[in-house]
Amino acid sequence: MSTSALTLITITDPHDDRVADYVRLRDVSLRRSLEAEHGLFIAEGEKVIRRALEAGYPPRSFLLAPRWIDSLSDVLGQHPGVPIYVVTEQMAEEITGFHVHRGALGSMRRQSGRAMADLLGLQRLVVCEDIVDHTNVGAILRSAAGMGWDGCLLAPRAADPLYRRAVKVSMGAVFSLPWARIESWADAVPTLRDAGYLTLAMALSDDSRPLPDVARGLAADRKVAILLGTEGGGLSRRWMEQADIVVRIPMGHGIDSLNVAAASAVACYALGPAGRSGVAVG
């Protein structure tokens, strides 16, 4: 679509009420308040904006540096009633509170999410217990999607996958990989087991088994759920005791563990389609 057919609105005042969705995106507490009240999330970068739109999230507005108008003109033209705010790179930084190095932002409307029960028919699930860092949540979703996993469950206190940083780090995987909140933290692991999952707790413990050994023993059609714990304390004692098997990644050079996002990538590969041998045990 020709950019001449688009209605572009130039913004010259960082305090303009029309760009309120984008103000101070760096401040997590303000974002949570704004997102809860208005039901929105921010997509950053051309690729992420496209993936959000393809996933069916309706746009509220776009905030673009001039250099992005041509490349996004096709999707902008599909939403003729949505405001397109044009700003300089410096103005974008004044509005958002950080350097918008990608130069393209979209404010998107949230939609009703999935429930845990909606995902229990899937074969491979990553389960995040109270992982509060948005970057880690985004990276976990990206790894799970990239390694061929089917979905992700998040405990009630885990970070929001639609927070700007999580969306950005996931490279839009939050839109392609099904995810849902767990309704009851206390019953989550028994619910997974009742649904036929082998629950594998990623943790350091005296009875943990090496991840490669567990991976080699899994049948190709076995339903599996990986349980991942918080950045500092790891999995709760309750979830570890409820899990079928506690697994660890063998480490060297005196390092005892990996960051939870890195560990999730290793586990998703080892236990996913590429890493399984297809030899059943038990």
N, C-alpha and C positions, 0 to 999 in steps of 0.2 A: 504494500500500500504506500502511496506517495505521502511523504511527510506534510505536504501542503494541505492535505485533507484532514490533518489532525488539529485539534484545538489545543494549543499550547498556552500555558499560563506562566509567565515569567515572575519569579519571586525575588524581590530585592530586600525584603525585611525579614531577618531570621525569627522575629516575633510574630509574624503573620499567622493569624489563627487558622488559616487554611492548611498549614503544614504541622498542626499540633500533633498529629500521629507520630511524627519523626523527631520530636524534640527530646533531647537528652537521652538518646538511645543507650548510652554507656551506663546509665544509672539503673541497676537491676531493680531496686525497690520501686522506683517510679514506673518502670516498665510493667512490673507486676500489677500495680494499681491501675494503670491505663488499660492494660490488656484485659483485666478482669471486668472493668467497667464497660469497655467498648467492644469486647470480643474480637480483638484483632491480633495479628502478628506481622512481623516485618520480614520480607524476603530481600536479601542483599545479593546483587550481581545478576547479570543477564541469565545465566544458566538456571539459577535458583528461582528467579521470577518465572521463567518459562515452565519449570517443573511444577511450581505451585499452581499456575494457571491450568496446566495439563491435568493436574490432579483434581481440578474442579473447585478450587478455592476462589470465590469471587473477589475481585480487587476493589478496594475503597479508593485508592489513588496511586499515582506513581510520582516519584521524585527523581529526576534524571538530570545529569550533566548533558550538555548539548551533544557530546560525541556518541551518546548511546541512543539517540532518537532514531537514526536511520536503521540500526541493526535490530531495534525492537519494534519498528513500525508495523510489522505484520500482526503482532499480538496486541499492540496498542489499538490498532484499527478494529479489532474484534470486540472492543469494549468502548464504544463511542461516548457513552455517558459518564465515563470515569475521568476525573480530572488528571491532567498531566502537568505537573509542576516542574518547570525548568529552572535550574539553579547553576551557578558557577561552582567549581570544586570548593572554593573557599567558603561560599555561602552554605554548601552542604555540610561542611565541617562545623560552621557556626551553629547550624540548626541541630545537628545530631550530637555534637560534643566529642566527635572523634573523626579521624581522617577516613573518609569514605573512599578507599582506594579503588573500589570497583565502579564508583560513580553512578550506580543505579540502585534504587530502592523501590520496593512496592509494599504498600500497606494492604494486607489481605484480611478478609473476614474469616474468623474461625467458624467451624461447623461442628455439629454434634459428633463426638468421637465414638469409637468402637468400645464395646464392653469386653471384659476378659473372656467371657463365654464365647464371643465371636471368633476368638483365635484358637480355641482349644481343639479344633479339628486339624490344625496345621501340624506338620511333622517336626519342625525344628524351631524352638523358641529360645531367645535370649531374655533373661529375667533380671532386671536391675533393682536391687534393694537399696533404696535411699541414697543413690548416687546423686549428689547435689551439684556437682560441677557441670555446667551446661556444655562445656567443651567436651568433657568425657562422654556425656550422653550422646552428643552429635557424632563423635568418633565411633562409639559402639554401634550406633544405628548404621553408619556408613560401612563398617566392617561386616556386620551381619548381612546387610544387603549384598555387598560385594562378594561375600563368600557363599552366597546361595542359601542363606537361612530364610525362614518364612515369616517371622514376626518377632515382636518385642513386647514384653510386659514390664510395666514400671510400678514399683511400690508407691503408695500415696505420697511419700515425702521426696521422691526422686525429682530431679530437675525437669523443667518443662521442655519437651522436644521442639516446641514451636517458638521458644525464645530465640531471638535473632542470632545469638552466638551458636546455639545448637543447630539451627537450620543451616547456617553458613558452613560450619565444620562438617556437617553431614553431606554437604554438596547436594542437598535436596533429597537425600535418602529418606527423610522424615515423611516425604510425600509418596514414596513408592513402596516402602516397607510397612505393612500393617502394624500398628502398635495400639496399646490400650493400657488404661490404669487398672491396677489390681484393687478390687473393692475392699478386701479384708486381708491385711498383712498377715495376721495370725493363721489364716486358713489357706494361704496361697499355695504352699508346697503340697499339703494333702490334696488340694483341689487338682493340682497338676498330676499327682500320682493317680488319683481316681480317674483322670482323663486318659491314662495310659502312658504317661511320660516317664522315662527314666530321668530322675532329677540328679544333676551333677553339680555339687557345690565346689566352686573354685576357692580354695583356701589352703593355708599352711596349717597342718595338724599332724599329730603323731600317726594317725591312721590314714593319711591321704595317699592316694595312688598316683603314679606318674601318668600324665595325660596320654602319652603315646600308647601305653599299655591298655588303657581304657578304650582308646579309639580303635585299636586293632581288634578288640573283642566285641565290637558292636555290629549287629546285623544292619544291613543297608536300609531296611525298612523300619528300624526301631525309632519310635518317637523319643526325642531328647529335648530336655530343657536345661540350659546352663544357668546357674545361679551366680550372680556377680554382686559383690558387696561394696560397701562405702570406701571412699578414697583413703581414709585413715584407719578405721578399725576393722575393715573387711566385713564379711558376712556375720550376721547375728548368730549367737549360739543356737537360738531356736531353729533357724533355717538350716544350719549345719547338721543339727541332730535329726531333723526331719528328712534330709536329703538321702537318696539311695546310696550315693557314693561321694566321698570327698576326693577331689582331684587337684593335682598341683602340676605346674610346668617345671620340669627339671632345669636348674640354673647352674651357672658356673662362675668362677672368679670371685667367689664370696658374695655374690648378689643373691638375695633370698627371694625376690619377687619383682614383677613388672608393674608399671602403672596399670590401673584397671582397664583403660582403653586398649593398651597394647596387649594385655593378657586376653582380652576378649577377641582380638584379631587372631591370635595364635590358636585359641580354643575353637573359634569358628572354623578355621582352616582344618585343624586336626580332626574335628568331629563332624565336619560337613561333607558334602559330596566328594570333594577332592581328596580328603584325608582318610576316608574309611576303606578298610580292606574287604568288608563284606563278609567276614568270618564271624558267625554267631557264637556266643558263649552264654552260659547260664540259661 
